[in-house]
């Protein structure tokens, strides 16, 4: 389970909402909960929805830094 992906997906309204944002099918977003959000999608979401990345819980921040690298 990828904590960053789960936190961001939940903050953006859930799997179906993120699928609509990214113009993809919900099963793809559901898979991100396990494997993590792909780098290009993560960069898009950071720019489009910066508030979803604010005040991340402890442990999630380090995942976010790794994903940004």
mmCIF file as Biopython writes it, N, C-alpha, C and O atoms, coordinates in Angstrom:
data_model
#
loop_
_atom_site.group_PDB
_atom_site.id
_atom_site.type_symbol
_atom_site.label_atom_id
_atom_site.label_alt_id
_atom_site.label_comp_id
_atom_site.label_asym_id
_atom_site.label_entity_id
_atom_site.label_seq_id
_atom_site.pdbx_PDB_ins_code
_atom_site.Cartn_x
_atom_site.Cartn_y
_atom_site.Cartn_z
_atom_site.occupancy
_atom_site.B_iso_or_equiv
_atom_site.auth_seq_id
_atom_site.auth_asym_id
_atom_site.pdbx_PDB_model_num
ATOM 1   N N  . UNK A ? 1  ? 0.848   -1.183 0.000   1.0 0.0 1  A 1 
ATOM 2   C CA . UNK A ? 1  ? 0.000   0.000  0.000   1.0 0.0 1  A 1 
ATOM 3   C C  . UNK A ? 1  ? 0.891   1.243  0.000   1.0 0.0 1  A 1 
ATOM 4   O O  . UNK A ? 1  ? 1.840   1.330  0.778   1.0 0.0 1  A 1 
ATOM 5   N N  . UNK A ? 2  ? 0.591   2.174  -0.849  1.0 0.0 2  A 1 
ATOM 6   C CA . UNK A ? 2  ? 1.346   3.414  -0.944  1.0 0.0 2  A 1 
ATOM 7   C C  . UNK A ? 2  ? 0.584   4.505  -0.191  1.0 0.0 2  A 1 
ATOM 8   O O  . UNK A ? 2  ? -0.500  4.919  -0.602  1.0 0.0 2  A 1 
ATOM 9   N N  . UNK A ? 3  ? 1.172   4.964  0.921   1.0 0.0 3  A 1 
ATOM 10  C CA . UNK A ? 3  ? 0.476   5.937  1.767   1.0 0.0 3  A 1 
ATOM 11  C C  . UNK A ? 3  ? 0.255   7.268  1.070   1.0 0.0 3  A 1 
ATOM 12  O O  . UNK A ? 3  ? -0.799  7.885  1.219   1.0 0.0 3  A 1 
ATOM 13  N N  . UNK A ? 4  ? 1.246   7.709  0.310   1.0 0.0 4  A 1 
ATOM 14  C CA . UNK A ? 4  ? 1.091   8.975  -0.404  1.0 0.0 4  A 1 
ATOM 15  C C  . UNK A ? 4  ? -0.074  8.888  -1.381  1.0 0.0 4  A 1 
ATOM 16  O O  . UNK A ? 4  ? -0.928  9.774  -1.415  1.0 0.0 4  A 1 
ATOM 17  N N  . UNK A ? 5  ? -0.110  7.830  -2.168  1.0 0.0 5  A 1 
ATOM 18  C CA . UNK A ? 5  ? -1.185  7.660  -3.147  1.0 0.0 5  A 1 
ATOM 19  C C  . UNK A ? 5  ? -2.540  7.618  -2.460  1.0 0.0 5  A 1 
ATOM 20  O O  . UNK A ? 5  ? -3.474  8.292  -2.893  1.0 0.0 5  A 1 
ATOM 21  N N  . UNK A ? 6  ? -2.657  6.840  -1.403  1.0 0.0 6  A 1 
ATOM 22  C CA . UNK A ? 6  ? -3.936  6.738  -0.702  1.0 0.0 6  A 1 
ATOM 23  C C  . UNK A ? 6  ? -4.372  8.079  -0.136  1.0 0.0 6  A 1 
ATOM 24  O O  . UNK A ? 6  ? -5.539  8.453  -0.247  1.0 0.0 6  A 1 
ATOM 25  N N  . UNK A ? 7  ? -3.444  8.802  0.469   1.0 0.0 7  A 1 
ATOM 26  C CA . UNK A ? 7  ? -3.775  10.096 1.061   1.0 0.0 7  A 1 
ATOM 27  C C  . UNK A ? 7  ? -4.231  11.082 -0.005  1.0 0.0 7  A 1 
ATOM 28  O O  . UNK A ? 7  ? -5.259  11.741 0.151   1.0 0.0 7  A 1 
ATOM 29  N N  . UNK A ? 8  ? -3.475  11.183 -1.078  1.0 0.0 8  A 1 
ATOM 30  C CA . UNK A ? 8  ? -3.807  12.140 -2.139  1.0 0.0 8  A 1 
ATOM 31  C C  . UNK A ? 8  ? -5.117  11.762 -2.822  1.0 0.0 8  A 1 
ATOM 32  O O  . UNK A ? 8  ? -5.967  12.623 -3.051  1.0 0.0 8  A 1 
ATOM 33  N N  . UNK A ? 9  ? -5.285  10.500 -3.144  1.0 0.0 9  A 1 
ATOM 34  C CA . UNK A ? 9  ? -6.524  10.053 -3.796  1.0 0.0 9  A 1 
ATOM 35  C C  . UNK A ? 9  ? -7.725  10.344 -2.905  1.0 0.0 9  A 1 
ATOM 36  O O  . UNK A ? 9  ? -8.748  10.830 -3.385  1.0 0.0 9  A 1 
ATOM 37  N N  . UNK A ? 10 ? -7.611  10.054 -1.624  1.0 0.0 10 A 1 
ATOM 38  C CA . UNK A ? 10 ? -8.716  10.328 -0.701  1.0 0.0 10 A 1 
ATOM 39  C C  . UNK A ? 10 ? -8.993  11.824 -0.593  1.0 0.0 10 A 1 
ATOM 40  O O  . UNK A ? 10 ? -10.152 12.239 -0.575  1.0 0.0 10 A 1 
ATOM 41  N N  . UNK A ? 11 ? -7.945  12.633 -0.521  1.0 0.0 11 A 1 
ATOM 42  C CA . UNK A ? 11 ? -8.123  14.085 -0.409  1.0 0.0 11 A 1 
ATOM 43  C C  . UNK A ? 11 ? -8.763  14.685 -1.661  1.0 0.0 11 A 1 
ATOM 44  O O  . UNK A ? 11 ? -9.428  15.718 -1.591  1.0 0.0 11 A 1 
ATOM 45  N N  . UNK A ? 12 ? -8.560  14.040 -2.787  1.0 0.0 12 A 1 
ATOM 46  C CA . UNK A ? 12 ? -9.131  14.550 -4.040  1.0 0.0 12 A 1 
ATOM 47  C C  . UNK A ? 12 ? -10.535 14.008 -4.316  1.0 0.0 12 A 1 
ATOM 48  O O  . UNK A ? 12 ? -11.119 14.300 -5.359  1.0 0.0 12 A 1 
ATOM 49  N N  . UNK A ? 13 ? -11.072 13.227 -3.393  1.0 0.0 13 A 1 
ATOM 50  C CA . UNK A ? 13 ? -12.452 12.771 -3.536  1.0 0.0 13 A 1 
ATOM 51  C C  . UNK A ? 13 ? -12.621 11.297 -3.822  1.0 0.0 13 A 1 
ATOM 52  O O  . UNK A ? 13 ? -13.743 10.831 -4.022  1.0 0.0 13 A 1 
ATOM 53  N N  . UNK A ? 14 ? -11.522 10.548 -3.847  1.0 0.0 14 A 1 
ATOM 54  C CA . UNK A ? 14 ? -11.621 9.106  -4.036  1.0 0.0 14 A 1 
ATOM 55  C C  . UNK A ? 14 ? -11.216 8.658  -5.430  1.0 0.0 14 A 1 
ATOM 56  O O  . UNK A ? 14 ? -10.871 9.459  -6.299  1.0 0.0 14 A 1 
ATOM 57  N N  . UNK A ? 15 ? -11.271 7.363  -5.603  1.0 0.0 15 A 1 
ATOM 58  C CA . UNK A ? 15 ? -10.812 6.728  -6.835  1.0 0.0 15 A 1 
ATOM 59  C C  . UNK A ? 15 ? -11.536 7.248  -8.071  1.0 0.0 15 A 1 
ATOM 60  O O  . UNK A ? 15 ? -10.889 7.604  -9.056  1.0 0.0 15 A 1 
ATOM 61  N N  . UNK A ? 16 ? -12.852 7.297  -8.040  1.0 0.0 16 A 1 
ATOM 62  C CA . UNK A ? 16 ? -13.616 7.742  -9.215  1.0 0.0 16 A 1 
ATOM 63  C C  . UNK A ? 16 ? -13.346 9.204  -9.543  1.0 0.0 16 A 1 
ATOM 64  O O  . UNK A ? 16 ? -13.252 9.574  -10.714 1.0 0.0 16 A 1 
ATOM 65  N N  . UNK A ? 17 ? -13.222 10.035 -8.511  1.0 0.0 17 A 1 
ATOM 66  C CA . UNK A ? 17 ? -12.957 11.458 -8.740  1.0 0.0 17 A 1 
ATOM 67  C C  . UNK A ? 17 ? -11.596 11.668 -9.395  1.0 0.0 17 A 1 
ATOM 68  O O  . UNK A ? 17 ? -11.469 12.470 -10.321 1.0 0.0 17 A 1 
ATOM 69  N N  . UNK A ? 18 ? -10.584 10.954 -8.921  1.0 0.0 18 A 1 
ATOM 70  C CA . UNK A ? 18 ? -9.247  11.094 -9.502  1.0 0.0 18 A 1 
ATOM 71  C C  . UNK A ? 18 ? -9.229  10.531 -10.920 1.0 0.0 18 A 1 
ATOM 72  O O  . UNK A ? 18 ? -8.540  11.065 -11.789 1.0 0.0 18 A 1 
ATOM 73  N N  . UNK A ? 19 ? -9.971  9.470  -11.158 1.0 0.0 19 A 1 
ATOM 74  C CA . UNK A ? 19 ? -10.062 8.921  -12.514 1.0 0.0 19 A 1 
ATOM 75  C C  . UNK A ? 19 ? -10.640 9.965  -13.470 1.0 0.0 19 A 1 
ATOM 76  O O  . UNK A ? 19 ? -10.165 10.103 -14.597 1.0 0.0 19 A 1 
ATOM 77  N N  . UNK A ? 20 ? -11.653 10.692 -13.030 1.0 0.0 20 A 1 
ATOM 78  C CA . UNK A ? 20 ? -12.239 11.744 -13.872 1.0 0.0 20 A 1 
ATOM 79  C C  . UNK A ? 20 ? -11.242 12.871 -14.100 1.0 0.0 20 A 1 
ATOM 80  O O  . UNK A ? 20 ? -11.119 13.382 -15.213 1.0 0.0 20 A 1 
ATOM 81  N N  . UNK A ? 21 ? -10.522 13.262 -13.035 1.0 0.0 21 A 1 
ATOM 82  C CA . UNK A ? 21 ? -9.521  14.323 -13.150 1.0 0.0 21 A 1 
ATOM 83  C C  . UNK A ? 21 ? -8.470  13.953 -14.196 1.0 0.0 21 A 1 
ATOM 84  O O  . UNK A ? 21 ? -8.074  14.781 -15.015 1.0 0.0 21 A 1 
ATOM 85  N N  . UNK A ? 22 ? -8.027  12.702 -14.154 1.0 0.0 22 A 1 
ATOM 86  C CA . UNK A ? 22 ? -6.947  12.241 -15.038 1.0 0.0 22 A 1 
ATOM 87  C C  . UNK A ? 22 ? -7.453  11.669 -16.355 1.0 0.0 22 A 1 
ATOM 88  O O  . UNK A ? 22 ? -6.658  11.266 -17.204 1.0 0.0 22 A 1 
ATOM 89  N N  . UNK A ? 23 ? -8.769  11.632 -16.529 1.0 0.0 23 A 1 
ATOM 90  C CA . UNK A ? 23 ? -9.389  11.109 -17.751 1.0 0.0 23 A 1 
ATOM 91  C C  . UNK A ? 23 ? -8.962  9.667  -18.040 1.0 0.0 23 A 1 
ATOM 92  O O  . UNK A ? 23 ? -8.574  9.318  -19.155 1.0 0.0 23 A 1 
ATOM 93  N N  . UNK A ? 24 ? -9.050  8.842  -16.986 1.0 0.0 24 A 1 
ATOM 94  C CA . UNK A ? 24 ? -8.740  7.418  -17.100 1.0 0.0 24 A 1 
ATOM 95  C C  . UNK A ? 24 ? -9.818  6.626  -16.373 1.0 0.0 24 A 1 
ATOM 96  O O  . UNK A ? 24 ? -10.710 7.213  -15.760 1.0 0.0 24 A 1 
ATOM 97  N N  . UNK A ? 25 ? -9.747  5.318  -16.435 1.0 0.0 25 A 1 
ATOM 98  C CA . UNK A ? 25 ? -10.743 4.461  -15.795 1.0 0.0 25 A 1 
ATOM 99  C C  . UNK A ? 25 ? -10.392 4.232  -14.317 1.0 0.0 25 A 1 
ATOM 100 O O  . UNK A ? 25 ? -9.214  4.155  -13.966 1.0 0.0 25 A 1 
ATOM 101 N N  . UNK A ? 26 ? -11.410 4.125  -13.454 1.0 0.0 26 A 1 
ATOM 102 C CA . UNK A ? 26 ? -11.176 3.935  -12.019 1.0 0.0 26 A 1 
ATOM 103 C C  . UNK A ? 26 ? -10.269 2.756  -11.650 1.0 0.0 26 A 1 
ATOM 104 O O  . UNK A ? 26 ? -9.503  2.881  -10.694 1.0 0.0 26 A 1 
ATOM 105 N N  . UNK A ? 27 ? -10.313 1.619  -12.357 1.0 0.0 27 A 1 
ATOM 106 C CA . UNK A ? 27 ? -9.400  0.533  -11.959 1.0 0.0 27 A 1 
ATOM 107 C C  . UNK A ? 27 ? -7.919  0.925  -12.038 1.0 0.0 27 A 1 
ATOM 108 O O  . UNK A ? 27 ? -7.099  0.409  -11.279 1.0 0.0 27 A 1 
ATOM 109 N N  . UNK A ? 28 ? -7.584  1.825  -12.946 1.0 0.0 28 A 1 
ATOM 110 C CA . UNK A ? 28 ? -6.199  2.290  -13.039 1.0 0.0 28 A 1 
ATOM 111 C C  . UNK A ? 28 ? -5.810  3.054  -11.783 1.0 0.0 28 A 1 
ATOM 112 O O  . UNK A ? 28 ? -4.731  2.841  -11.230 1.0 0.0 28 A 1 
ATOM 113 N N  . UNK A ? 29 ? -6.685  3.941  -11.335 1.0 0.0 29 A 1 
ATOM 114 C CA . UNK A ? 29 ? -6.415  4.715  -10.123 1.0 0.0 29 A 1 
ATOM 115 C C  . UNK A ? 29 ? -6.391  3.791  -8.913  1.0 0.0 29 A 1 
ATOM 116 O O  . UNK A ? 29 ? -5.569  3.964  -8.014  1.0 0.0 29 A 1 
ATOM 117 N N  . UNK A ? 30 ? -7.276  2.829  -8.890  1.0 0.0 30 A 1 
ATOM 118 C CA . UNK A ? 30 ? -7.285  1.866  -7.779  1.0 0.0 30 A 1 
ATOM 119 C C  . UNK A ? 30 ? -5.925  1.169  -7.669  1.0 0.0 30 A 1 
ATOM 120 O O  . UNK A ? 30 ? -5.437  0.933  -6.565  1.0 0.0 30 A 1 
ATOM 121 N N  . UNK A ? 31 ? -5.327  0.846  -8.792  1.0 0.0 31 A 1 
ATOM 122 C CA . UNK A ? 31 ? -4.013  0.209  -8.795  1.0 0.0 31 A 1 
ATOM 123 C C  . UNK A ? 31 ? -2.932  1.104  -8.204  1.0 0.0 31 A 1 
ATOM 124 O O  . UNK A ? 31 ? -1.964  0.609  -7.626  1.0 0.0 31 A 1 
ATOM 125 N N  . UNK A ? 32 ? -3.088  2.409  -8.343  1.0 0.0 32 A 1 
ATOM 126 C CA . UNK A ? 32 ? -2.115  3.340  -7.769  1.0 0.0 32 A 1 
ATOM 127 C C  . UNK A ? 32 ? -2.081  3.254  -6.258  1.0 0.0 32 A 1 
ATOM 128 O O  . UNK A ? 32 ? -1.057  3.547  -5.640  1.0 0.0 32 A 1 
ATOM 129 N N  . UNK A ? 33 ? -3.187  2.857  -5.657  1.0 0.0 33 A 1 
ATOM 130 C CA . UNK A ? 33 ? -3.214  2.741  -4.194  1.0 0.0 33 A 1 
ATOM 131 C C  . UNK A ? 33 ? -2.188  1.718  -3.710  1.0 0.0 33 A 1 
ATOM 132 O O  . UNK A ? 33 ? -1.687  1.823  -2.590  1.0 0.0 33 A 1 
ATOM 133 N N  . UNK A ? 34 ? -1.879  0.743  -4.538  1.0 0.0 34 A 1 
ATOM 134 C CA . UNK A ? 34 ? -0.872  -0.274 -4.200  1.0 0.0 34 A 1 
ATOM 135 C C  . UNK A ? 34 ? 0.504   0.087  -4.753  1.0 0.0 34 A 1 
ATOM 136 O O  . UNK A ? 34 ? 1.507   -0.021 -4.047  1.0 0.0 34 A 1 
ATOM 137 N N  . UNK A ? 35 ? 0.553   0.512  -6.001  1.0 0.0 35 A 1 
ATOM 138 C CA . UNK A ? 35 ? 1.839   0.704  -6.682  1.0 0.0 35 A 1 
ATOM 139 C C  . UNK A ? 35 ? 2.377   2.130  -6.620  1.0 0.0 35 A 1 
ATOM 140 O O  . UNK A ? 35 ? 3.548   2.365  -6.917  1.0 0.0 35 A 1 
ATOM 141 N N  . UNK A ? 36 ? 1.532   3.079  -6.238  1.0 0.0 36 A 1 
ATOM 142 C CA . UNK A ? 36 ? 1.927   4.482  -6.223  1.0 0.0 36 A 1 
ATOM 143 C C  . UNK A ? 36 ? 1.456   5.191  -7.482  1.0 0.0 36 A 1 
ATOM 144 O O  . UNK A ? 36 ? 1.223   4.566  -8.517  1.0 0.0 36 A 1 
ATOM 145 N N  . UNK A ? 37 ? 1.322   6.488  -7.377  1.0 0.0 37 A 1 
ATOM 146 C CA . UNK A ? 37 ? 0.883   7.298  -8.508  1.0 0.0 37 A 1 
ATOM 147 C C  . UNK A ? 37 ? 2.071   7.458  -9.463  1.0 0.0 37 A 1 
ATOM 148 O O  . UNK A ? 37 ? 3.160   7.832  -9.027  1.0 0.0 37 A 1 
ATOM 149 N N  . UNK A ? 38 ? 1.880   7.184  -10.750 1.0 0.0 38 A 1 
ATOM 150 C CA . UNK A ? 38 ? 2.979   7.358  -11.707 1.0 0.0 38 A 1 
ATOM 151 C C  . UNK A ? 38 ? 3.530   8.788  -11.662 1.0 0.0 38 A 1 
ATOM 152 O O  . UNK A ? 38 ? 2.788   9.745  -11.441 1.0 0.0 38 A 1 
ATOM 153 N N  . UNK A ? 39 ? 4.834   8.912  -11.874 1.0 0.0 39 A 1 
ATOM 154 C CA . UNK A ? 39 ? 5.520   10.191 -11.709 1.0 0.0 39 A 1 
ATOM 155 C C  . UNK A ? 39 ? 4.864   11.336 -12.487 1.0 0.0 39 A 1 
ATOM 156 O O  . UNK A ? 39 ? 4.659   12.415 -11.932 1.0 0.0 39 A 1 
ATOM 157 N N  . UNK A ? 40 ? 4.538   11.120 -13.744 1.0 0.0 40 A 1 
ATOM 158 C CA . UNK A ? 40 ? 3.936   12.192 -14.550 1.0 0.0 40 A 1 
ATOM 159 C C  . UNK A ? 40 ? 2.576   12.609 -13.988 1.0 0.0 40 A 1 
ATOM 160 O O  . UNK A ? 40 ? 2.260   13.798 -13.946 1.0 0.0 40 A 1 
ATOM 161 N N  . UNK A ? 41 ? 1.782   11.645 -13.563 1.0 0.0 41 A 1 
ATOM 162 C CA . UNK A ? 41 ? 0.465   11.962 -12.980 1.0 0.0 41 A 1 
ATOM 163 C C  . UNK A ? 41 ? 0.644   12.685 -11.649 1.0 0.0 41 A 1 
ATOM 164 O O  . UNK A ? 41 ? -0.095  13.619 -11.336 1.0 0.0 41 A 1 
ATOM 165 N N  . UNK A ? 42 ? 1.631   12.246 -10.869 1.0 0.0 42 A 1 
ATOM 166 C CA . UNK A ? 42 ? 1.896   12.871 -9.578  1.0 0.0 42 A 1 
ATOM 167 C C  . UNK A ? 42 ? 2.297   14.329 -9.768  1.0 0.0 42 A 1 
ATOM 168 O O  . UNK A ? 42 ? 1.834   15.201 -9.032  1.0 0.0 42 A 1 
ATOM 169 N N  . UNK A ? 43 ? 3.145   14.597 -10.738 1.0 0.0 43 A 1 
ATOM 170 C CA . UNK A ? 43 ? 3.551   15.973 -11.017 1.0 0.0 43 A 1 
ATOM 171 C C  . UNK A ? 43 ? 2.349   16.817 -11.439 1.0 0.0 43 A 1 
ATOM 172 O O  . UNK A ? 43 ? 2.204   17.957 -10.998 1.0 0.0 43 A 1 
ATOM 173 N N  . UNK A ? 44 ? 1.490   16.261 -12.290 1.0 0.0 44 A 1 
ATOM 174 C CA . UNK A ? 44 ? 0.280   16.968 -12.714 1.0 0.0 44 A 1 
ATOM 175 C C  . UNK A ? 44 ? -0.605  17.291 -11.511 1.0 0.0 44 A 1 
ATOM 176 O O  . UNK A ? 44 ? -1.070  18.421 -11.362 1.0 0.0 44 A 1 
ATOM 177 N N  . UNK A ? 45 ? -0.834  16.296 -10.657 1.0 0.0 45 A 1 
ATOM 178 C CA . UNK A ? 45 ? -1.707  16.498 -9.499  1.0 0.0 45 A 1 
ATOM 179 C C  . UNK A ? 45 ? -1.115  17.517 -8.529  1.0 0.0 45 A 1 
ATOM 180 O O  . UNK A ? 45 ? -1.854  18.307 -7.941  1.0 0.0 45 A 1 
ATOM 181 N N  . UNK A ? 46 ? 0.199   17.512 -8.354  1.0 0.0 46 A 1 
ATOM 182 C CA . UNK A ? 46 ? 0.860   18.493 -7.475  1.0 0.0 46 A 1 
ATOM 183 C C  . UNK A ? 46 ? 0.622   19.915 -7.977  1.0 0.0 46 A 1 
ATOM 184 O O  . UNK A ? 46 ? 0.368   20.822 -7.185  1.0 0.0 46 A 1 
ATOM 185 N N  . UNK A ? 47 ? 0.704   20.106 -9.281  1.0 0.0 47 A 1 
ATOM 186 C CA . UNK A ? 47 ? 0.515   21.441 -9.855  1.0 0.0 47 A 1 
ATOM 187 C C  . UNK A ? 47 ? -0.959  21.835 -9.846  1.0 0.0 47 A 1 
ATOM 188 O O  . UNK A ? 47 ? -1.299  22.962 -9.486  1.0 0.0 47 A 1 
ATOM 189 N N  . UNK A ? 48 ? -1.822  20.923 -10.235 1.0 0.0 48 A 1 
ATOM 190 C CA . UNK A ? 48 ? -3.251  21.230 -10.355 1.0 0.0 48 A 1 
ATOM 191 C C  . UNK A ? 48 ? -3.963  21.304 -9.005  1.0 0.0 48 A 1 
ATOM 192 O O  . UNK A ? 48 ? -4.924  22.059 -8.851  1.0 0.0 48 A 1 
ATOM 193 N N  . UNK A ? 49 ? -3.493  20.518 -8.021  1.0 0.0 49 A 1 
ATOM 194 C CA . UNK A ? 49 ? -4.174  20.428 -6.724  1.0 0.0 49 A 1 
ATOM 195 C C  . UNK A ? 49 ? -3.164  20.482 -5.580  1.0 0.0 49 A 1 
ATOM 196 O O  . UNK A ? 49 ? -3.034  19.507 -4.839  1.0 0.0 49 A 1 
ATOM 197 N N  . UNK A ? 50 ? -2.448  21.592 -5.416  1.0 0.0 50 A 1 
ATOM 198 C CA . UNK A ? 50 ? -1.402  21.657 -4.391  1.0 0.0 50 A 1 
ATOM 199 C C  . UNK A ? 50 ? -1.921  21.456 -2.966  1.0 0.0 50 A 1 
ATOM 200 O O  . UNK A ? 50 ? -1.185  20.971 -2.106  1.0 0.0 50 A 1 
ATOM 201 N N  . UNK A ? 51 ? -3.167  21.820 -2.707  1.0 0.0 51 A 1 
ATOM 202 C CA . UNK A ? 51 ? -3.711  21.660 -1.353  1.0 0.0 51 A 1 
ATOM 203 C C  . UNK A ? 51 ? -3.807  20.201 -0.939  1.0 0.0 51 A 1 
ATOM 204 O O  . UNK A ? 51 ? -3.788  19.901 0.255   1.0 0.0 51 A 1 
ATOM 205 N N  . UNK A ? 52 ? -3.909  19.291 -1.894  1.0 0.0 52 A 1 
ATOM 206 C CA . UNK A ? 52 ? -3.975  17.859 -1.578  1.0 0.0 52 A 1 
ATOM 207 C C  . UNK A ? 52 ? -2.656  17.362 -1.007  1.0 0.0 52 A 1 
ATOM 208 O O  . UNK A ? 52 ? -2.606  16.294 -0.398  1.0 0.0 52 A 1 
ATOM 209 N N  . UNK A ? 53 ? -1.587  18.131 -1.199  1.0 0.0 53 A 1 
ATOM 210 C CA . UNK A ? 53 ? -0.264  17.729 -0.738  1.0 0.0 53 A 1 
ATOM 211 C C  . UNK A ? 53 ? 0.181   18.494 0.503   1.0 0.0 53 A 1 
ATOM 212 O O  . UNK A ? 53 ? 1.285   18.275 1.001   1.0 0.0 53 A 1 
ATOM 213 N N  . UNK A ? 54 ? -0.667  19.387 1.006   1.0 0.0 54 A 1 
ATOM 214 C CA . UNK A ? 54 ? -0.327  20.164 2.196   1.0 0.0 54 A 1 
ATOM 215 C C  . UNK A ? 54 ? -0.533  19.336 3.455   1.0 0.0 54 A 1 
ATOM 216 O O  . UNK A ? 54 ? -1.433  18.499 3.525   1.0 0.0 54 A 1 
ATOM 217 N N  . UNK A ? 55 ? 0.318   19.582 4.450   1.0 0.0 55 A 1 
ATOM 218 C CA . UNK A ? 55 ? 0.193   18.960 5.774   1.0 0.0 55 A 1 
ATOM 219 C C  . UNK A ? 55 ? 0.031   17.446 5.696   1.0 0.0 55 A 1 
ATOM 220 O O  . UNK A ? 55 ? -0.881  16.882 6.301   1.0 0.0 55 A 1 
ATOM 221 N N  . UNK A ? 56 ? 0.906   16.799 4.961   1.0 0.0 56 A 1 
ATOM 222 C CA . UNK A ? 56 ? 0.851   15.338 4.865   1.0 0.0 56 A 1 
ATOM 223 C C  . UNK A ? 56 ? 1.224   14.720 6.207   1.0 0.0 56 A 1 
ATOM 224 O O  . UNK A ? 56 ? 2.097   15.242 6.899   1.0 0.0 56 A 1 
ATOM 225 N N  . UNK A ? 57 ? 0.583   13.626 6.585   1.0 0.0 57 A 1 
ATOM 226 C CA . UNK A ? 57 ? 0.892   12.964 7.853   1.0 0.0 57 A 1 
ATOM 227 C C  . UNK A ? 57 ? 2.342   12.479 7.885   1.0 0.0 57 A 1 
ATOM 228 O O  . UNK A ? 57 ? 2.945   12.266 6.833   1.0 0.0 57 A 1 
ATOM 229 N N  . UNK A ? 58 ? 2.909   12.301 9.092   1.0 0.0 58 A 1 
ATOM 230 C CA . UNK A ? 58 ? 4.272   11.782 9.201   1.0 0.0 58 A 1 
ATOM 231 C C  . UNK A ? 58 ? 4.406   10.453 8.455   1.0 0.0 58 A 1 
ATOM 232 O O  . UNK A ? 58 ? 3.508   9.612  8.494   1.0 0.0 58 A 1 
ATOM 233 N N  . UNK A ? 59 ? 5.524   10.281 7.785   1.0 0.0 59 A 1 
ATOM 234 C CA . UNK A ? 59 ? 5.755   9.058  7.021   1.0 0.0 59 A 1 
ATOM 235 C C  . UNK A ? 59 ? 5.335   9.197  5.572   1.0 0.0 59 A 1 
ATOM 236 O O  . UNK A ? 59 ? 5.957   8.616  4.683   1.0 0.0 59 A 1 
ATOM 237 N N  . UNK A ? 60 ? 4.295   9.958  5.331   1.0 0.0 60 A 1 
ATOM 238 C CA . UNK A ? 60 ? 3.828   10.174 3.962   1.0 0.0 60 A 1 
ATOM 239 C C  . UNK A ? 60 ? 4.733   11.192 3.279   1.0 0.0 60 A 1 
ATOM 240 O O  . UNK A ? 60 ? 4.962   11.112 2.072   1.0 0.0 60 A 1 
ATOM 241 N N  . UNK A ? 61 ? 5.245   12.143 4.043   1.0 0.0 61 A 1 
ATOM 242 C CA . UNK A ? 61 ? 6.104   13.174 3.474   1.0 0.0 61 A 1 
ATOM 243 C C  . UNK A ? 61 ? 7.349   12.576 2.842   1.0 0.0 61 A 1 
ATOM 244 O O  . UNK A ? 61 ? 7.766   13.010 1.768   1.0 0.0 61 A 1 
ATOM 245 N N  . UNK A ? 62 ? 7.943   11.595 3.487   1.0 0.0 62 A 1 
ATOM 246 C CA . UNK A ? 62 ? 9.151   10.994 2.923   1.0 0.0 62 A 1 
ATOM 247 C C  . UNK A ? 62 ? 8.830   10.276 1.615   1.0 0.0 62 A 1 
ATOM 248 O O  . UNK A ? 62 ? 9.652   10.257 0.699   1.0 0.0 62 A 1 
ATOM 249 N N  . UNK A ? 63 ? 7.651   9.691  1.526   1.0 0.0 63 A 1 
ATOM 250 C CA . UNK A ? 63 ? 7.225   9.056  0.276   1.0 0.0 63 A 1 
ATOM 251 C C  . UNK A ? 63 ? 7.072   10.104 -0.816  1.0 0.0 63 A 1 
ATOM 252 O O  . UNK A ? 63 ? 7.416   9.862  -1.972  1.0 0.0 63 A 1 
ATOM 253 N N  . UNK A ? 64 ? 6.558   11.261 -0.447  1.0 0.0 64 A 1 
ATOM 254 C CA . UNK A ? 64 ? 6.365   12.335 -1.414  1.0 0.0 64 A 1 
ATOM 255 C C  . UNK A ? 64 ? 7.705   12.836 -1.931  1.0 0.0 64 A 1 
ATOM 256 O O  . UNK A ? 64 ? 7.842   13.120 -3.121  1.0 0.0 64 A 1 
ATOM 257 N N  . UNK A ? 65 ? 8.689   12.948 -1.055  1.0 0.0 65 A 1 
ATOM 258 C CA . UNK A ? 65 ? 10.011  13.404 -1.466  1.0 0.0 65 A 1 
ATOM 259 C C  . UNK A ? 65 ? 10.658  12.395 -2.403  1.0 0.0 65 A 1 
ATOM 260 O O  . UNK A ? 65 ? 11.302  12.780 -3.379  1.0 0.0 65 A 1 
ATOM 261 N N  . UNK A ? 66 ? 10.495  11.114 -2.117  1.0 0.0 66 A 1 
ATOM 262 C CA . UNK A ? 66 ? 11.064  10.071 -2.967  1.0 0.0 66 A 1 
ATOM 263 C C  . UNK A ? 66 ? 10.416  10.105 -4.344  1.0 0.0 66 A 1 
ATOM 264 O O  . UNK A ? 66 ? 11.091  9.912  -5.355  1.0 0.0 66 A 1 
ATOM 265 N N  . UNK A ? 67 ? 9.131   10.345 -4.385  1.0 0.0 67 A 1 
ATOM 266 C CA . UNK A ? 67 ? 8.412   10.369 -5.658  1.0 0.0 67 A 1 
ATOM 267 C C  . UNK A ? 67 ? 8.819   11.577 -6.494  1.0 0.0 67 A 1 
ATOM 268 O O  . UNK A ? 67 ? 8.826   11.514 -7.723  1.0 0.0 67 A 1 
ATOM 269 N N  . UNK A ? 68 ? 9.156   12.671 -5.827  1.0 0.0 68 A 1 
ATOM 270 C CA . UNK A ? 68 ? 9.534   13.884 -6.541  1.0 0.0 68 A 1 
ATOM 271 C C  . UNK A ? 68 ? 10.952  13.803 -7.091  1.0 0.0 68 A 1 
ATOM 272 O O  . UNK A ? 68 ? 11.299  14.532 -8.020  1.0 0.0 68 A 1 
ATOM 273 N N  . UNK A ? 69 ? 11.762  12.935 -6.534  1.0 0.0 69 A 1 
ATOM 274 C CA . UNK A ? 69 ? 13.175  12.835 -6.954  1.0 0.0 69 A 1 
ATOM 275 C C  . UNK A ? 69 ? 13.326  12.139 -8.288  1.0 0.0 69 A 1 
ATOM 276 O O  . UNK A ? 69 ? 14.445  11.977 -8.776  1.0 0.0 69 A 1 
#
